[in-house]
Amino acid sequence: MESNKVITKSDITKLAIRSSFLQASFNYERMQSCGFLYSQLPLLKKIHKDKKDLSDAMNDNLEFINTHPNLVGFLMGLLVSLEEAKEKRATIKGLKLALFAPLAGIGDAIFWFTLLPIMAGVCASLAMSGSILGPILFFAVYLAIWLLRIPLTHLGYNLGINAVERIKKESDIIAKGATILGVTVIGGLIASYVHINVISEIVVNAQKTVSVQADFFDKIFPNILGLGYVLVMYYLLTKKRFNPIMLIAITFGLSILLSFLGIL
């Protein structure tokens, strides 16, 4: 394993700093993927001297990802350590799929929903009372959170290095388990992000009106419309004639049309 080691502590620190560009390029097809790849690219070039290997690694890192900016360094460090050890692509992709959503949830709960709102309230109170300590304290806390990504990135890398031998021994099992977990996470994301609500109602008589959404679809299978639409989009995406931009345009068009007709 040591013979494959080309990444230095300085490289990991630079990776942590470059992770600040995670959301510099953002789109609704692959979310943070461009920034995710950009942050790791110098290290990937250092690891993969073969163009085919580098191309495969870049393609994998351009797949959909949406995680927390303050914790993404941990994930990057872990994945870079596996890239350096020349682990199987399926294992690396599986771990990425399995970890990015839980890290997003943990980061949101700690930073956006707890620490920063509390500090904002305290610092706003200080500022309203005329104390300059308010904005200075809030800036110091925000800066400390940003600096935290440096030790977290090193932690992810070191954990990956220590786990490489076990991963090599059980790579097929780990890859399969991580992929299953990743697919489960994607399924949860579908339920969270894709909402289709049918507002049409069926009038049975003067006293009874049936809501198509609440009394029919939700009773049979909640979120079945969102799941079905995602599966249809995935099927169309596998066809050469369709690309993501076309499917986004179709989605916008259907939404406007069905809303105008009073169906959605």
Buried (B, 14 or more C-beta within 10 A) or exposed (E): EEEEEEBEEEBBBBBBBBBBBBBEBEEEEBBBBBBBBBBBBEBBEBBBEEEEBBEBBBEBBEBBBBBBBBBBBBBBBBBBBBBBBBBBBBBBBBBBBBBBBBBBBBBBEBBEEEBBEEBBEBBEEBBEEEEEBBEEBBEEBBEEBBEBBBEBBBBBBBBBBEBBEEBBEEBEEBBEBBBEBBEEBEEEBBEEEBEBEBEBBEEEEEEEEEBBBEEEBBEEEEBEBBBEBBEEBEEBEEEEEBEBEEBBEEEEEBEEEBEEEEEB
